[in-house]
Structures are given as structure tokens and as C-alpha cells.
Amino acid sequence: MHNLRREKRVCIVLAIFVPLFAVSVHAEESSLLEPSLLEASLLDKGAEILLPFKRQLQQALKTGMADGPVAAVNICHLQAPAIAESFSAKNIYVGRSSHKLRNPANAPAPWMSALINNYLDAPEQRQPVALRLESGRIGYAEPILTQPVCLTCHGENIAPEVKVQLAELYPADRATGFQVGELRGVFWAEFDID
């Protein structure tokens, strides 16, 4: 059973890898090396690294939403970067990125841009991916799909008081207009193999 699961993950990574490789070969970013297929254990390691970050971020947003969407926007603005930093340890970094940014500090690295574009072009291939980066480090990403609760701050019909708060905190906000199920962005991690 475990080997079958591992083989399935390798097949999924391969299905994502082939189109991503085609994208990366044509990328103008020199810092993206031909990604190599990694063992399924690196997918597990990437997921393990991201899980506490995702849980704490979700809990913070849940707490904010209990006080209303304006409070959730403030939580996201103040606590999300601090949460990412607190889980970023020596040679391990975690965060979020997107093709439609709210916070410019979350701009994707070149390897993430290629992956996000692949997720957008091939929705059926939105599985976690681990890539060997030019630096020799591992880049791991998981898609963030828009959930119904996300529409409060990222949808098409945002309450006026939330719009005001978003405009104040994020004047260049592009992270709106999403619908349930659409790619919202990625959770990502970078780490060393050892």
C-alpha cells in the first residue's frame, strides 16, 4: 500500500514536471535550473515543513473572522508575515505567493512563477511539487484553491468596509475577483536536502 502511494506520488510529480520543464526551459529567468524529479520523500518533507505554518495561519485567520472580516484583514496584514518568519528557520523558508498579489512582499521567486503558471494552465495537475533549484536547494509548493470563506476578502463582491481596509493596507491589491475552486496562489517552502 505504501509503495503504491509512493508510486502514485511519483506519477503525479512526473505529470506536473514535464509541462513545468517545458515552461522553465523557455523562462527568461536565469536562476531557474532545469528542475529534476525528486524522491517522494522530499514531497513528504515539504508537506511536513509547511503544515505547522498553514495551521497557525488558518487559526489566526479564523480568530480574525470571528471578530469580522475587517479584523481578519488586519490579522492577515500584521500576523501572516510574522507567522511565516517564525516558521522560517536556519536554511528553511516558508510563505505564500500568487499570480494576483495582495502584498508585494509575497512576489513569487522565478521557480514559483513557472509553477503557478503551470497550475493556471493545467488545473487537473494541481498537486504538490518538489523541484531541485539552481542553488541545489529544494523548492516545494502546494496550490491554494479558493474556498467559500476566502471570497469575503478575495471574491468579486467584497463588503464596502472590507474594501476600504484593503485599499488602506494594500493600495496595489490585485488579489480579488476569485471564485470558489480557482487557484488563489501557492504555499511554498525552500529547504536543503540534508
C-alpha angles and dihedrals in degrees: 000000000000092000091048090052090048091049090050091052091049090051091049092049090048091051089053095038098058097058091038090053089054090052094046095049089059095041115117091215108104093198092071111088123194100285114236126214110254133205117273088246089072090055087053091048092050092050091047092051093050099043099080091045092051093046095051092045091050091049092050092050091046089053090049093048090053086063092044136274095284088058089048090054089052091048091050091048096048107026106033094069091044092049091051090048092049091056093044104094133171105321093348120101129178135182149121132270139173147186087241106047128203095179115037088209087072094061111145123255113237093264090053093049091056091047094047090051090051091050089051094047096044111033091173089064098056098131129131112278135200119199134181106237127213089257090059090249124120122252114202125184138177123193119247109216119199112256125197092258090054090065090072089076103010104037134093098261106051119173113254094243090052091049089053092051093046091050090051096048099032111028092173094047114157097162098103137092095060124147128208111283096020121126106266095179139278141291107221143187134188119200144151121261093239 
